[in-house]
């Protein structure tokens, strides 16, 4: 006589350990290797069977099922009792770092909910919002990595979610960069391609494109008005600069329009096709989303680059945007690298983009006098100084190419 199999209220056969509860939800019961009973619950049978697969994977991997309510802080308390061999002051510094920065919020996360991206987001929060220096985060990471390593040893986690997190933070928040140095061509291409392909940051592409391909100073760019651009003659008139300054603690900061520092600052810049395209793209975007300039500064209005509220931009806003863009671009590059050594973006500022434009002109062999006029330098010595720096790198690159060429000729003769 065949044994009748248990079924749910939809006549589906239930597997061993599966039960439908009186409220219509489902339960799966099993025993661990020590004979202890465990259960998981789900609203649907399909969802329950997904959880059953997780249970099976955990069992095969030897993952401890008692981890359900265990937090990072619980593991930290265990780590404190087990950690030996440290000097008292070192151990005190470790405890301070954890209890000051990890324990209050991040430490409350359950191990079952913890992912690599959570650790990355936590380190970014410390660096970007708490303004904790990378060296201090290094100390925090030392403790957190050991605590989570304990969870792996005790079979609570398959892997340590903090592996490589500090290394990635240092690469993403690269500080090893001379702000006077221009971006290399490869770095510039990485930056422009990332902006063009990023849904999150694409709205920043026009302003940084104009900065990269005109060499305008930040105040000249943020103060640029639509009437300063001649789309027919393909020129940009630089005749004023927008400044943002403090009026004291009580009065906060405000904007003002100034004339250029010197007569050379007043100039007409040729508008490259890429710049024209960027400006037209900005115009179309603002019309599409209903943004228009609401600001008036010393009688000047109709500014091109405004935020979503119609207010003008300033150097601090742009540098903060650059910092976020560099960070997220580098994380994307590192995620795709598969552990290989790759080029990432340095921690550059708005002024670096002006130097970058100058360097590209040098590489293209643009006449020094033309460069001086385009950049608005009153003294040609300023232009020559930048030119010397740019051509020094170019000469090194050219001589390396010559060396490789000469080496190949020598090898051919010896064959």
N, C-alpha and C positions, 0 to 999 in steps of 0.2 A: 504494500500500500504506500503510495507516494506521500511524502510529508508536505503539507501545505506551507508555502513560504509566506512570511509576514509581508504585508503591503501597506502603503500609505493610503490616504483618502482619495488619491487619484489612481489607485490600483497599480502603482509602481512597486516592484519587488524591492524590499529593503535588504541590504547586505548585513552580514554579521556585525553586531555592535551598533547598528543604526536603529533609531527609534523615532516615531512621530509622537510629539507631546500633545496633551489635550487642547492646547491653544493653537495647534496647527504648525508650530515650529518643529525643528528637528534637533536630535541629540545623537552624538557618537560617543560610545563608552569604550575604554580600553584600559589595560593594566600595563605598567612599566615593568622593567626587568626585575624590580624588587617586589612586584605584586601589588603595588599601590594603584588604586583606582583613579582614573582621570576622565574628564568629559569636555567636549567642545559643543557649542550650540550655534545654530544658524536658522535664518528665517525660511530658507528654501533648501530643497534636497541638493540642488546643484552647488549651492554655496557650501553646504555641509561637506560634500565630497571633495571640494577644493581644500577645505581644512583638513580632511582626512589625509590628502596627499602631503600636506605640510607636516602632519604628525608622522607619517611614514618616513619622510625625508629626515626629520629630526631624529627619529629612532635609528635610522641607518647611519646617520652622522654622529650618533652618540650625544646629541644635544639634550641637555637637562630640561625637562618639561616644567620643573618648578620655578622657571625663570619668569613666569607670567607677570608677577607684580614686583619683580626686582628692579630697582632703579640704579642709575650710575652712582648715586650717593651711597647706596647699600654696599656696592663693591668698593667704594672709596674707604668706608669704615673698615672693611675687611683688609684692604691694602695697608692701612695704617698699622694694624696689629701684626702683619706679616713682614713689613719692610724692615730690614736690618742692615747694618753695616754702613750707615750714613753718619756723617758728622752731625752734631746737634743743630748747628746753625743751618746746615743744608736742608735737613729734614724740616726744620721750622719754616724755612723759605718755601719749600714745596707745599707744606700744609697751608701756609698763608695764601699762596697763589691759587690753590684749589678752592679754599673756603671763601676767598674774597670774590673770585670771578666765576667759578663753576657751580659751586654748591647752591647758591640762592635760586637759580632758575634752571639752567641747563642740566644740572645734576639730578633734577627731579624726573627727567625723561626715563621711561621704562626701557629696559634693554631690548624688549621685543619690538619697540617702536623705533629704535635708533638705526639711522642709515648714514652712509658716508657723507651725503649731502648735508645732513644735520650738523656734522662736525665742521664741514667747510663753511656753512652759513654762520655758525657760532664764531669761528675765527674771523670771518669777515665783519661780523658785528663788533667784535672787540677792536679790530683795526680801524674800521670806518666810522663807527658811532661812539664807541668809548675812547677812541684815539689812543689805544694802548700800543706801545711800540712793539715791533716784531720781536725784539730781544726778550721782552717781558712775556709775550705770547709763547715764545720758545720754552720758557720755564713752565708755563701752564700746560703746554703740550707734553712736556716730559712726564708730568704727573698723570695727566689724563690718558696718555698712551699706555702707561704701566697699569693703570686701573682697568682699562678695557682689555689689556693683555691678560689680566687675571681672569676676566670673563671668558676669554678664549680657552685658557688653560683648564678652567672648570666646566667646559662644555656648555656654557650659556650662550656663546656666540660662535658662529662658524669662522669669522674673520674679525680682525681689529678695524673698526670703522675709521679710526684716526690714522691708519697707515698712509704715509705720504702727504697728509693734510698740511703739515707745516712747510714742507718743501714746496707744495703748490701755492701756499700763501705767499711765500717769499718770491716765487717766480711771478705770481699775479700782481703783487705789490712791489715790483722791482724798484729799488731806490738807488741802484748803482748806475747813475746816469748824470752826466754833466749837462745842466739845463741850457748851456750855451751850445751844446753839440746838436747838429741837425740829425734828423732821422735818416737812416740809410734808405736806399731805394726799396729794399726788401721790406723794411719796417713800415715805410710809407704805404706800400702796396697792401700789406697786411691790414693796416689801419683803415684805409679807404675801402677795401673789399669787405671788411667786417661791418662797417657802417652801412654799406650798400645792401648787405644781405641780412641785416638785423631788423626784425620787426620792432624790437624794443627801442632801438637807438637810431633808426633811419631818419627821424625828424631832425637829428643833429647833423646829418650829412651836408646839407647846403652851406651852413655857416662855416664848418670846418674845411669844406672844399674851397670856399672863397678865400679863407685865411691861408690855406696851403698854396693856392695858385695865384695870389696877388701879393703876398708878403706884407699885407697891411697890418699895422699895429692894432692891438685889441680895441683901444678906444676909437680908432678910426673906423673899424669894422662895426662895432656896436652902435656908433653914431651915424652910420650910413643910411641915407634916405633914398626913396625910390627916385626922386628927382635928381639925385647925384649920379644916376646910372643912365647912360645913353645907349639903348639897345640898337639904335640905328647905326651909330658910329662905332659901337663896341668899345666904349671907354667908360671909366669910372673916375669921377671927380672927387678928390680928397681935399676938402676945404675947411674941415673942423674936426674936433675930437670930443668924444663923450667921456667925461670923468665921473667917478663915483668916489665920494670922500666923506669922512666923518665930520660931524658938526659938534662933537663932544658927546659924553655919556648921556646927557639929558636929552639931546636932540636927535640922536641917531645918525644915520647916513642919508645922503641925498645925491642927486645927479646935477651936473652942470655941463654946459657946452663951452669949450675953449677953442681958440684959434690954434693952429699948429705951432709948435715951439719955435720953429724958424720958417723963413719964406720957402725953403726947400721942401718943407712938409706939405705945402700946398702944391699939388701936382695932379697930372692926368695919367691914370694907369690904363694901359691897353688891356682890354677884356678878352681873355682866352675863351675859346668855345666851351671848355669845361666849366668855366666860371659863369658864363652866360646861361648855360643849361641849369646850373645849380640855382641861380637867382630865379629863373622862370619856374623851376620846380618848387621853390619856396613860395612863390606867388600863387601857384596853382593849389598848393597844399593849404595855404591860409584861406583861400576862397572856398575850398571844399569843406573845411571844418568850421568856417565862420569866424576866423581870427582876424582882427584888425588892430592897428596901433591906437591905443587909448592915451598914450603918454605925450606930454608936451613939456619940453625942457628949454627954458630961456628962449621961448618963441619958436623952437624947432620941433617939428612933429613928423608924422609919416615915416617913422623909422622902419627899416626893412626887417630886422631881426628882433622879434618880440616873443614873449612867452604866451601861454594860452590865455592869460588875462589881458594881453595887449600891452604889458609893461616891457620896457627895454631890458636887454641883458647887460650883465657886467662881468668883469674879469673873474671874480670869485665864482660866479655861477658856472661859467664856462670851464674853469679849472676843475670844479667839483664834478661836472659832467664828464670831463676827460678822465678823471680818476676812476669813475665807475665803468666807463667804456673800456679802459685799459685792463682793469681787473677782470671783467666778464669776457673780454676777448681772449685774454691769456688763459683763463680757465677752459674756454672752449678749445683752444689750441692744445692744451695739455691733455684734455679728455680724448682728443682725436689722435694724439701722438703715439699711443700704445707704449709709452715709456721711452721712446726714442728721443735723442737730443734734437731740439728744434729751436727756431728763432721765435722769441716772444717780444712783446712791446715793452720798451723801457718806460720808466715813470716820467713822462715829459709834460711840459706845460704849454700854454698858448704861444708863448714867445718862441718855443722850439720850432713851431710851424713856420714862423717868419725866417728863422735860420735855415729851415729845410728848403723853403722856396729859393733863398739866396744860393744855397748849395746846388740845387738843380740847375739854376742859371749858370753857375760856374762850370758845371759838368757839361752844359750845352754850349759853352764858349761864348756866352753873351758878353758884349763889350762893357768894360768897367764903367764908363760914363753913363751908358744906358742903365746899368744896374743901379748906379747912384741916384739917377732921376726916378726910377721906378720905386726904389725903397724910401726915397725922401731924405737921404742923408745930406746934411749941410756940408759936411767935411768928407772929401773923398778918402781920407785916411781911414775913416770908419769902415767904408766899403772895402778898402784894400785889406784891412785887418781880417774881416770875415772871409774875403777872397783867399787870403793866405792860408787860413785854417782849412777851408774847403778844398783848395787845390793840393794841400799837403797830403790829405787822405787819397785824393785822386791820383797824385804822383806815385804814392806807395802801391796803389792798385795797378797802375800802368806798368811800373817796374817789375811787379810780380808777374804780370802777363808777359813781359819781355823775357824774364828769366825762364818761364815755362817754354816760351817759343825757342829760345836759344838751346835749352836742354833737349827739346825734341829734335832740333837740327843735329846736335852732337850725337844723339842716339842713332839717327839715321846714317850718319857717316861711319859709325862703328859697326854697323850691321853688314 
